[in-house]
Amino acid sequence: MVPGTIAIFDAELAGDHVTLAALLEVTTIDEWPPAGGEHDAGAVTHFRDAHLVEPSVSGWTVYYVCLEDTLVGSAGFIGPPREGKAEIGYSICQKYRRRGLATGAVSALIERAATAGLHTLTAQTGRSNAASIRVLEHNGFVRDGLDSDRELLFVRDLAPGTKPSRNAR
């Protein structure tokens, strides 16, 4: 996973796949951005702006998921941690789904968050997105209600020696 940078964001926003591939050190970009996901120009602009305002957010925004020499998706944090908590998101290109890539990317995000001392991760997904629900549950997230947009909310406790537990609602 390659952390996003201003240069990567600029190449992506310009639609310059040649520069984007060079910066990510890949040779293939088949489908970008991932269809049906939330990695879009608005999200990239948000992450770019966050890097401009506060360079210390590096590592707490998007990572580009590469498999061998191919860009296959994105995964990352919606923003820097607040009070020991952070939200994650991820999207894999359709051609590369059902290969465990999202599960692996979420696992890497959990490790990054735990190493940084966070105690909780959250995520949300559509109620009908069975694949995403499986990815989260496989990584120890538990359902924690619905948000205002009727998306499923998930939580993962990162405290050492604890198992994920459902918050009372």
Rosetta constraint file for C-alpha pairs under 8 A:
AtomPair CA 1 CA 63 HARMONIC 5.63 0.50
AtomPair CA 1 CA 64 HARMONIC 5.37 0.50
AtomPair CA 1 CA 65 HARMONIC 4.66 0.50
AtomPair CA 1 CA 66 HARMONIC 6.10 0.50
AtomPair CA 1 CA 105 HARMONIC 7.80 0.50
AtomPair CA 2 CA 24 HARMONIC 6.77 0.50
AtomPair CA 2 CA 63 HARMONIC 5.12 0.50
AtomPair CA 2 CA 64 HARMONIC 4.98 0.50
AtomPair CA 2 CA 65 HARMONIC 6.61 0.50
AtomPair CA 2 CA 66 HARMONIC 7.59 0.50
AtomPair CA 3 CA 58 HARMONIC 7.34 0.50
AtomPair CA 3 CA 59 HARMONIC 6.09 0.50
AtomPair CA 3 CA 61 HARMONIC 7.66 0.50
AtomPair CA 3 CA 62 HARMONIC 6.19 0.50
AtomPair CA 3 CA 63 HARMONIC 4.22 0.50
AtomPair CA 3 CA 64 HARMONIC 6.29 0.50
AtomPair CA 4 CA 8 HARMONIC 6.07 0.50
AtomPair CA 4 CA 9 HARMONIC 6.77 0.50
AtomPair CA 4 CA 58 HARMONIC 7.45 0.50
AtomPair CA 4 CA 59 HARMONIC 7.76 0.50
AtomPair CA 4 CA 61 HARMONIC 7.07 0.50
AtomPair CA 4 CA 62 HARMONIC 5.53 0.50
AtomPair CA 4 CA 63 HARMONIC 5.45 0.50
AtomPair CA 4 CA 64 HARMONIC 6.80 0.50
AtomPair CA 5 CA 9 HARMONIC 6.11 0.50
AtomPair CA 5 CA 48 HARMONIC 7.48 0.50
AtomPair CA 5 CA 51 HARMONIC 7.58 0.50
AtomPair CA 5 CA 58 HARMONIC 7.53 0.50
AtomPair CA 6 CA 10 HARMONIC 6.01 0.50
AtomPair CA 6 CA 48 HARMONIC 5.84 0.50
AtomPair CA 6 CA 51 HARMONIC 6.97 0.50
AtomPair CA 6 CA 52 HARMONIC 7.78 0.50
AtomPair CA 7 CA 11 HARMONIC 6.22 0.50
AtomPair CA 7 CA 23 HARMONIC 7.86 0.50
AtomPair CA 8 CA 12 HARMONIC 6.17 0.50
AtomPair CA 8 CA 20 HARMONIC 5.94 0.50
AtomPair CA 8 CA 23 HARMONIC 6.44 0.50
AtomPair CA 8 CA 24 HARMONIC 7.77 0.50
AtomPair CA 9 CA 13 HARMONIC 6.03 0.50
AtomPair CA 9 CA 44 HARMONIC 6.20 0.50
AtomPair CA 9 CA 45 HARMONIC 7.48 0.50
AtomPair CA 9 CA 47 HARMONIC 7.95 0.50
AtomPair CA 9 CA 48 HARMONIC 6.10 0.50
AtomPair CA 10 CA 14 HARMONIC 6.08 0.50
AtomPair CA 10 CA 48 HARMONIC 7.97 0.50
AtomPair CA 11 CA 15 HARMONIC 6.22 0.50
AtomPair CA 11 CA 16 HARMONIC 5.09 0.50
AtomPair CA 11 CA 17 HARMONIC 7.01 0.50
AtomPair CA 11 CA 19 HARMONIC 6.03 0.50
AtomPair CA 11 CA 20 HARMONIC 5.34 0.50
AtomPair CA 12 CA 16 HARMONIC 6.03 0.50
AtomPair CA 12 CA 17 HARMONIC 6.91 0.50
AtomPair CA 12 CA 20 HARMONIC 6.21 0.50
AtomPair CA 12 CA 44 HARMONIC 7.93 0.50
AtomPair CA 13 CA 41 HARMONIC 6.31 0.50
AtomPair CA 13 CA 44 HARMONIC 7.27 0.50
AtomPair CA 13 CA 45 HARMONIC 7.67 0.50
AtomPair CA 16 CA 20 HARMONIC 6.16 0.50
AtomPair CA 17 CA 21 HARMONIC 5.79 0.50
AtomPair CA 17 CA 29 HARMONIC 7.08 0.50
AtomPair CA 18 CA 22 HARMONIC 6.31 0.50
AtomPair CA 19 CA 23 HARMONIC 6.12 0.50
AtomPair CA 20 CA 24 HARMONIC 6.16 0.50
AtomPair CA 21 CA 25 HARMONIC 5.78 0.50
AtomPair CA 21 CA 26 HARMONIC 5.03 0.50
AtomPair CA 21 CA 27 HARMONIC 5.91 0.50
AtomPair CA 21 CA 28 HARMONIC 7.00 0.50
AtomPair CA 21 CA 29 HARMONIC 6.97 0.50
AtomPair CA 21 CA 71 HARMONIC 7.85 0.50
AtomPair CA 22 CA 26 HARMONIC 6.33 0.50
AtomPair CA 22 CA 27 HARMONIC 7.47 0.50
AtomPair CA 24 CA 64 HARMONIC 7.80 0.50
AtomPair CA 24 CA 71 HARMONIC 7.91 0.50
AtomPair CA 25 CA 69 HARMONIC 7.20 0.50
AtomPair CA 26 CA 66 HARMONIC 7.49 0.50
AtomPair CA 26 CA 68 HARMONIC 7.57 0.50
AtomPair CA 26 CA 69 HARMONIC 4.28 0.50
AtomPair CA 26 CA 70 HARMONIC 5.38 0.50
AtomPair CA 26 CA 71 HARMONIC 6.67 0.50
AtomPair CA 27 CA 69 HARMONIC 5.41 0.50
AtomPair CA 27 CA 70 HARMONIC 6.18 0.50
AtomPair CA 28 CA 69 HARMONIC 6.20 0.50
AtomPair CA 28 CA 70 HARMONIC 4.60 0.50
AtomPair CA 28 CA 71 HARMONIC 6.45 0.50
AtomPair CA 29 CA 70 HARMONIC 5.95 0.50
AtomPair CA 29 CA 71 HARMONIC 5.41 0.50
AtomPair CA 29 CA 72 HARMONIC 7.65 0.50
AtomPair CA 30 CA 70 HARMONIC 7.89 0.50
AtomPair CA 30 CA 71 HARMONIC 7.68 0.50
AtomPair CA 31 CA 35 HARMONIC 7.64 0.50
AtomPair CA 31 CA 72 HARMONIC 7.92 0.50
AtomPair CA 31 CA 93 HARMONIC 6.40 0.50
AtomPair CA 32 CA 93 HARMONIC 7.38 0.50
AtomPair CA 33 CA 39 HARMONIC 6.32 0.50
AtomPair CA 33 CA 40 HARMONIC 6.36 0.50
AtomPair CA 33 CA 73 HARMONIC 7.77 0.50
AtomPair CA 33 CA 93 HARMONIC 7.45 0.50
AtomPair CA 34 CA 39 HARMONIC 6.81 0.50
AtomPair CA 34 CA 72 HARMONIC 7.92 0.50
AtomPair CA 34 CA 73 HARMONIC 6.41 0.50
AtomPair CA 34 CA 91 HARMONIC 6.38 0.50
AtomPair CA 34 CA 92 HARMONIC 5.91 0.50
AtomPair CA 34 CA 93 HARMONIC 4.30 0.50
AtomPair CA 34 CA 94 HARMONIC 6.78 0.50
AtomPair CA 35 CA 93 HARMONIC 6.36 0.50
AtomPair CA 35 CA 94 HARMONIC 6.66 0.50
AtomPair CA 37 CA 90 HARMONIC 7.93 0.50
AtomPair CA 37 CA 91 HARMONIC 5.45 0.50
AtomPair CA 37 CA 92 HARMONIC 7.71 0.50
AtomPair CA 38 CA 43 HARMONIC 7.25 0.50
AtomPair CA 38 CA 91 HARMONIC 7.06 0.50
AtomPair CA 39 CA 43 HARMONIC 5.82 0.50
AtomPair CA 39 CA 44 HARMONIC 7.07 0.50
AtomPair CA 39 CA 74 HARMONIC 7.28 0.50
AtomPair CA 39 CA 90 HARMONIC 7.95 0.50
AtomPair CA 39 CA 91 HARMONIC 6.80 0.50
AtomPair CA 40 CA 44 HARMONIC 6.25 0.50
AtomPair CA 41 CA 45 HARMONIC 5.96 0.50
AtomPair CA 42 CA 46 HARMONIC 6.15 0.50
AtomPair CA 43 CA 47 HARMONIC 6.26 0.50
AtomPair CA 44 CA 48 HARMONIC 6.02 0.50
AtomPair CA 45 CA 49 HARMONIC 6.00 0.50
AtomPair CA 46 CA 50 HARMONIC 6.17 0.50
AtomPair CA 47 CA 51 HARMONIC 6.30 0.50
AtomPair CA 47 CA 61 HARMONIC 6.24 0.50
AtomPair CA 47 CA 62 HARMONIC 7.22 0.50
AtomPair CA 48 CA 52 HARMONIC 6.35 0.50
AtomPair CA 49 CA 53 HARMONIC 6.20 0.50
AtomPair CA 50 CA 54 HARMONIC 5.96 0.50
AtomPair CA 50 CA 55 HARMONIC 7.48 0.50
AtomPair CA 50 CA 57 HARMONIC 6.94 0.50
AtomPair CA 51 CA 55 HARMONIC 4.72 0.50
AtomPair CA 51 CA 56 HARMONIC 7.39 0.50
AtomPair CA 51 CA 57 HARMONIC 6.07 0.50
AtomPair CA 51 CA 58 HARMONIC 6.74 0.50
AtomPair CA 57 CA 61 HARMONIC 6.67 0.50
AtomPair CA 57 CA 79 HARMONIC 7.27 0.50
AtomPair CA 57 CA 80 HARMONIC 5.93 0.50
AtomPair CA 59 CA 63 HARMONIC 7.77 0.50
AtomPair CA 60 CA 76 HARMONIC 6.90 0.50
AtomPair CA 60 CA 77 HARMONIC 5.26 0.50
AtomPair CA 60 CA 78 HARMONIC 7.32 0.50
AtomPair CA 60 CA 79 HARMONIC 5.57 0.50
AtomPair CA 60 CA 80 HARMONIC 4.97 0.50
AtomPair CA 60 CA 81 HARMONIC 7.62 0.50
AtomPair CA 61 CA 76 HARMONIC 5.44 0.50
AtomPair CA 61 CA 77 HARMONIC 4.75 0.50
AtomPair CA 61 CA 78 HARMONIC 5.85 0.50
AtomPair CA 61 CA 79 HARMONIC 5.52 0.50
AtomPair CA 61 CA 80 HARMONIC 7.18 0.50
AtomPair CA 62 CA 74 HARMONIC 6.62 0.50
AtomPair CA 62 CA 75 HARMONIC 5.76 0.50
AtomPair CA 62 CA 76 HARMONIC 4.27 0.50
AtomPair CA 62 CA 77 HARMONIC 6.15 0.50
AtomPair CA 62 CA 78 HARMONIC 7.60 0.50
AtomPair CA 63 CA 74 HARMONIC 5.61 0.50
AtomPair CA 63 CA 75 HARMONIC 5.32 0.50
AtomPair CA 63 CA 76 HARMONIC 5.40 0.50
AtomPair CA 64 CA 71 HARMONIC 7.11 0.50
AtomPair CA 64 CA 72 HARMONIC 7.87 0.50
AtomPair CA 64 CA 73 HARMONIC 6.05 0.50
AtomPair CA 64 CA 74 HARMONIC 4.50 0.50
AtomPair CA 64 CA 75 HARMONIC 6.55 0.50
AtomPair CA 65 CA 71 HARMONIC 6.10 0.50
AtomPair CA 65 CA 72 HARMONIC 5.69 0.50
AtomPair CA 65 CA 73 HARMONIC 4.84 0.50
AtomPair CA 65 CA 74 HARMONIC 5.09 0.50
AtomPair CA 65 CA 75 HARMONIC 6.85 0.50
AtomPair CA 65 CA 105 HARMONIC 7.39 0.50
AtomPair CA 66 CA 70 HARMONIC 5.44 0.50
AtomPair CA 66 CA 71 HARMONIC 4.44 0.50
AtomPair CA 66 CA 72 HARMONIC 5.46 0.50
AtomPair CA 66 CA 73 HARMONIC 6.97 0.50
AtomPair CA 67 CA 71 HARMONIC 6.46 0.50
AtomPair CA 67 CA 72 HARMONIC 6.45 0.50
AtomPair CA 72 CA 92 HARMONIC 5.90 0.50
AtomPair CA 72 CA 93 HARMONIC 5.46 0.50
AtomPair CA 72 CA 96 HARMONIC 6.42 0.50
AtomPair CA 73 CA 90 HARMONIC 7.54 0.50
AtomPair CA 73 CA 91 HARMONIC 5.51 0.50
AtomPair CA 73 CA 92 HARMONIC 4.11 0.50
AtomPair CA 73 CA 93 HARMONIC 5.51 0.50
AtomPair CA 74 CA 90 HARMONIC 5.53 0.50
AtomPair CA 74 CA 91 HARMONIC 5.35 0.50
AtomPair CA 74 CA 92 HARMONIC 6.40 0.50
AtomPair CA 75 CA 88 HARMONIC 7.41 0.50
AtomPair CA 75 CA 89 HARMONIC 5.68 0.50
AtomPair CA 75 CA 90 HARMONIC 3.94 0.50
AtomPair CA 75 CA 91 HARMONIC 6.30 0.50
AtomPair CA 75 CA 102 HARMONIC 7.90 0.50
AtomPair CA 75 CA 105 HARMONIC 6.34 0.50
AtomPair CA 75 CA 106 HARMONIC 7.22 0.50
AtomPair CA 75 CA 109 HARMONIC 7.87 0.50
AtomPair CA 76 CA 88 HARMONIC 5.55 0.50
AtomPair CA 76 CA 89 HARMONIC 5.65 0.50
AtomPair CA 76 CA 90 HARMONIC 6.37 0.50
AtomPair CA 76 CA 109 HARMONIC 6.71 0.50
AtomPair CA 77 CA 86 HARMONIC 6.68 0.50
AtomPair CA 77 CA 87 HARMONIC 5.63 0.50
AtomPair CA 77 CA 88 HARMONIC 4.37 0.50
AtomPair CA 77 CA 89 HARMONIC 6.27 0.50
AtomPair CA 77 CA 109 HARMONIC 7.89 0.50
AtomPair CA 78 CA 86 HARMONIC 7.31 0.50
AtomPair CA 78 CA 87 HARMONIC 5.53 0.50
AtomPair CA 78 CA 88 HARMONIC 5.71 0.50
AtomPair CA 78 CA 89 HARMONIC 6.76 0.50
AtomPair CA 79 CA 86 HARMONIC 6.98 0.50
AtomPair CA 79 CA 87 HARMONIC 7.22 0.50
AtomPair CA 80 CA 86 HARMONIC 6.60 0.50
AtomPair CA 81 CA 85 HARMONIC 5.16 0.50
AtomPair CA 81 CA 86 HARMONIC 4.63 0.50
AtomPair CA 81 CA 87 HARMONIC 7.99 0.50
AtomPair CA 81 CA 118 HARMONIC 7.45 0.50
AtomPair CA 82 CA 86 HARMONIC 6.48 0.50
AtomPair CA 84 CA 117 HARMONIC 7.18 0.50
AtomPair CA 84 CA 118 HARMONIC 4.43 0.50
AtomPair CA 84 CA 119 HARMONIC 5.39 0.50
AtomPair CA 84 CA 120 HARMONIC 6.46 0.50
AtomPair CA 85 CA 118 HARMONIC 5.86 0.50
AtomPair CA 85 CA 119 HARMONIC 6.19 0.50
AtomPair CA 85 CA 120 HARMONIC 4.77 0.50
AtomPair CA 85 CA 121 HARMONIC 5.66 0.50
AtomPair CA 85 CA 122 HARMONIC 7.62 0.50
AtomPair CA 86 CA 118 HARMONIC 7.71 0.50
AtomPair CA 86 CA 120 HARMONIC 6.71 0.50
AtomPair CA 86 CA 121 HARMONIC 5.10 0.50
AtomPair CA 86 CA 122 HARMONIC 6.32 0.50
AtomPair CA 87 CA 121 HARMONIC 5.55 0.50
AtomPair CA 87 CA 122 HARMONIC 4.57 0.50
AtomPair CA 87 CA 123 HARMONIC 5.50 0.50
AtomPair CA 88 CA 109 HARMONIC 7.72 0.50
AtomPair CA 88 CA 121 HARMONIC 6.99 0.50
AtomPair CA 88 CA 122 HARMONIC 6.28 0.50
AtomPair CA 88 CA 123 HARMONIC 5.33 0.50
AtomPair CA 89 CA 123 HARMONIC 6.43 0.50
AtomPair CA 89 CA 124 HARMONIC 7.71 0.50
AtomPair CA 90 CA 102 HARMONIC 6.89 0.50
AtomPair CA 90 CA 105 HARMONIC 7.78 0.50
AtomPair CA 90 CA 106 HARMONIC 7.56 0.50
AtomPair CA 91 CA 102 HARMONIC 7.19 0.50
AtomPair CA 92 CA 96 HARMONIC 6.58 0.50
AtomPair CA 92 CA 97 HARMONIC 6.14 0.50
AtomPair CA 92 CA 101 HARMONIC 7.40 0.50
AtomPair CA 92 CA 102 HARMONIC 6.51 0.50
AtomPair CA 93 CA 97 HARMONIC 6.50 0.50
AtomPair CA 96 CA 101 HARMONIC 7.65 0.50
AtomPair CA 97 CA 101 HARMONIC 7.11 0.50
AtomPair CA 97 CA 102 HARMONIC 7.78 0.50
AtomPair CA 100 CA 104 HARMONIC 6.11 0.50
AtomPair CA 101 CA 105 HARMONIC 6.06 0.50
AtomPair CA 102 CA 106 HARMONIC 6.08 0.50
AtomPair CA 102 CA 135 HARMONIC 6.64 0.50
AtomPair CA 103 CA 107 HARMONIC 6.17 0.50
AtomPair CA 103 CA 135 HARMONIC 5.12 0.50
AtomPair CA 103 CA 136 HARMONIC 7.50 0.50
AtomPair CA 103 CA 138 HARMONIC 7.29 0.50
AtomPair CA 103 CA 139 HARMONIC 6.96 0.50
AtomPair CA 104 CA 108 HARMONIC 6.26 0.50
AtomPair CA 105 CA 109 HARMONIC 6.35 0.50
AtomPair CA 106 CA 110 HARMONIC 6.21 0.50
AtomPair CA 106 CA 135 HARMONIC 7.77 0.50
AtomPair CA 106 CA 136 HARMONIC 7.70 0.50
AtomPair CA 106 CA 139 HARMONIC 7.12 0.50
AtomPair CA 107 CA 111 HARMONIC 6.30 0.50
AtomPair CA 107 CA 139 HARMONIC 6.39 0.50
AtomPair CA 108 CA 112 HARMONIC 6.20 0.50
AtomPair CA 109 CA 113 HARMONIC 6.12 0.50
AtomPair CA 110 CA 114 HARMONIC 6.02 0.50
AtomPair CA 110 CA 121 HARMONIC 7.63 0.50
AtomPair CA 110 CA 158 HARMONIC 7.81 0.50
AtomPair CA 111 CA 115 HARMONIC 5.97 0.50
AtomPair CA 112 CA 116 HARMONIC 6.24 0.50
AtomPair CA 113 CA 117 HARMONIC 6.44 0.50
AtomPair CA 113 CA 118 HARMONIC 5.40 0.50
AtomPair CA 113 CA 121 HARMONIC 7.80 0.50
AtomPair CA 114 CA 118 HARMONIC 5.41 0.50
AtomPair CA 114 CA 119 HARMONIC 7.01 0.50
AtomPair CA 114 CA 158 HARMONIC 6.00 0.50
AtomPair CA 114 CA 159 HARMONIC 7.84 0.50
AtomPair CA 118 CA 158 HARMONIC 6.77 0.50
AtomPair CA 118 CA 159 HARMONIC 7.87 0.50
AtomPair CA 119 CA 157 HARMONIC 5.96 0.50
AtomPair CA 119 CA 158 HARMONIC 4.64 0.50
AtomPair CA 119 CA 159 HARMONIC 5.19 0.50
AtomPair CA 120 CA 155 HARMONIC 6.96 0.50
AtomPair CA 120 CA 156 HARMONIC 5.67 0.50
AtomPair CA 120 CA 157 HARMONIC 4.76 0.50
AtomPair CA 120 CA 158 HARMONIC 5.44 0.50
AtomPair CA 120 CA 159 HARMONIC 7.63 0.50
AtomPair CA 121 CA 155 HARMONIC 5.75 0.50
AtomPair CA 121 CA 156 HARMONIC 5.08 0.50
AtomPair CA 121 CA 157 HARMONIC 6.65 0.50
AtomPair CA 121 CA 158 HARMONIC 7.35 0.50
AtomPair CA 122 CA 141 HARMONIC 7.98 0.50
AtomPair CA 122 CA 153 HARMONIC 7.21 0.50
AtomPair CA 122 CA 154 HARMONIC 5.51 0.50
AtomPair CA 122 CA 155 HARMONIC 4.43 0.50
AtomPair CA 122 CA 156 HARMONIC 6.24 0.50
AtomPair CA 123 CA 153 HARMONIC 5.96 0.50
AtomPair CA 123 CA 154 HARMONIC 5.11 0.50
AtomPair CA 123 CA 155 HARMONIC 6.50 0.50
AtomPair CA 124 CA 151 HARMONIC 6.15 0.50
AtomPair CA 124 CA 152 HARMONIC 5.36 0.50
AtomPair CA 124 CA 153 HARMONIC 4.49 0.50
AtomPair CA 124 CA 154 HARMONIC 5.87 0.50
AtomPair CA 125 CA 129 HARMONIC 6.69 0.50
AtomPair CA 125 CA 132 HARMONIC 6.74 0.50
AtomPair CA 125 CA 133 HARMONIC 7.09 0.50
AtomPair CA 125 CA 151 HARMONIC 5.56 0.50
AtomPair CA 125 CA 152 HARMONIC 5.32 0.50
AtomPair CA 125 CA 153 HARMONIC 6.83 0.50
AtomPair CA 126 CA 150 HARMONIC 7.76 0.50
AtomPair CA 126 CA 151 HARMONIC 4.93 0.50
AtomPair CA 126 CA 152 HARMONIC 5.92 0.50
AtomPair CA 127 CA 150 HARMONIC 7.86 0.50
AtomPair CA 127 CA 151 HARMONIC 6.12 0.50
AtomPair CA 127 CA 152 HARMONIC 5.76 0.50
AtomPair CA 129 CA 133 HARMONIC 6.30 0.50
AtomPair CA 130 CA 134 HARMONIC 6.19 0.50
AtomPair CA 131 CA 135 HARMONIC 6.33 0.50
AtomPair CA 132 CA 136 HARMONIC 6.29 0.50
AtomPair CA 133 CA 137 HARMONIC 6.10 0.50
AtomPair CA 134 CA 138 HARMONIC 5.80 0.50
AtomPair CA 135 CA 139 HARMONIC 6.36 0.50
AtomPair CA 136 CA 140 HARMONIC 6.53 0.50
AtomPair CA 136 CA 141 HARMONIC 5.21 0.50
AtomPair CA 136 CA 142 HARMONIC 7.62 0.50
AtomPair CA 136 CA 154 HARMONIC 7.59 0.50
AtomPair CA 137 CA 141 HARMONIC 4.91 0.50
AtomPair CA 137 CA 142 HARMONIC 6.19 0.50
AtomPair CA 140 CA 156 HARMONIC 6.19 0.50
AtomPair CA 140 CA 163 HARMONIC 7.95 0.50
AtomPair CA 140 CA 164 HARMONIC 6.17 0.50
AtomPair CA 141 CA 154 HARMONIC 5.76 0.50
AtomPair CA 141 CA 155 HARMONIC 5.18 0.50
AtomPair CA 141 CA 156 HARMONIC 4.48 0.50
AtomPair CA 141 CA 157 HARMONIC 7.81 0.50
AtomPair CA 141 CA 164 HARMONIC 6.51 0.50
AtomPair CA 142 CA 154 HARMONIC 5.26 0.50
AtomPair CA 142 CA 155 HARMONIC 5.50 0.50
AtomPair CA 142 CA 156 HARMONIC 6.54 0.50
AtomPair CA 142 CA 164 HARMONIC 6.69 0.50
AtomPair CA 142 CA 165 HARMONIC 6.78 0.50
AtomPair CA 142 CA 166 HARMONIC 6.12 0.50
AtomPair CA 143 CA 152 HARMONIC 6.98 0.50
AtomPair CA 143 CA 153 HARMONIC 5.86 0.50
AtomPair CA 143 CA 154 HARMONIC 4.43 0.50
AtomPair CA 143 CA 155 HARMONIC 6.56 0.50
AtomPair CA 143 CA 166 HARMONIC 6.76 0.50
AtomPair CA 144 CA 152 HARMONIC 7.40 0.50
AtomPair CA 144 CA 153 HARMONIC 5.19 0.50
AtomPair CA 144 CA 154 HARMONIC 5.10 0.50
AtomPair CA 144 CA 155 HARMONIC 6.32 0.50
AtomPair CA 144 CA 166 HARMONIC 6.01 0.50
AtomPair CA 144 CA 167 HARMONIC 6.26 0.50
AtomPair CA 144 CA 168 HARMONIC 8.00 0.50
AtomPair CA 144 CA 169 HARMONIC 7.67 0.50
AtomPair CA 145 CA 152 HARMONIC 6.05 0.50
AtomPair CA 145 CA 153 HARMONIC 5.40 0.50
AtomPair CA 145 CA 154 HARMONIC 7.48 0.50
AtomPair CA 145 CA 169 HARMONIC 7.29 0.50
AtomPair CA 146 CA 150 HARMONIC 5.24 0.50
AtomPair CA 146 CA 151 HARMONIC 5.36 0.50
AtomPair CA 146 CA 152 HARMONIC 4.67 0.50
AtomPair CA 146 CA 153 HARMONIC 5.37 0.50
AtomPair CA 147 CA 151 HARMONIC 5.41 0.50
AtomPair CA 147 CA 152 HARMONIC 6.58 0.50
AtomPair CA 147 CA 153 HARMONIC 6.39 0.50
AtomPair CA 155 CA 164 HARMONIC 7.64 0.50
AtomPair CA 155 CA 166 HARMONIC 7.45 0.50
AtomPair CA 156 CA 164 HARMONIC 5.51 0.50
AtomPair CA 156 CA 165 HARMONIC 7.59 0.50
AtomPair CA 157 CA 162 HARMONIC 7.16 0.50
AtomPair CA 157 CA 163 HARMONIC 6.84 0.50
AtomPair CA 157 CA 164 HARMONIC 4.96 0.50
AtomPair CA 157 CA 165 HARMONIC 6.99 0.50
AtomPair CA 158 CA 162 HARMONIC 7.31 0.50
AtomPair CA 158 CA 164 HARMONIC 7.74 0.50
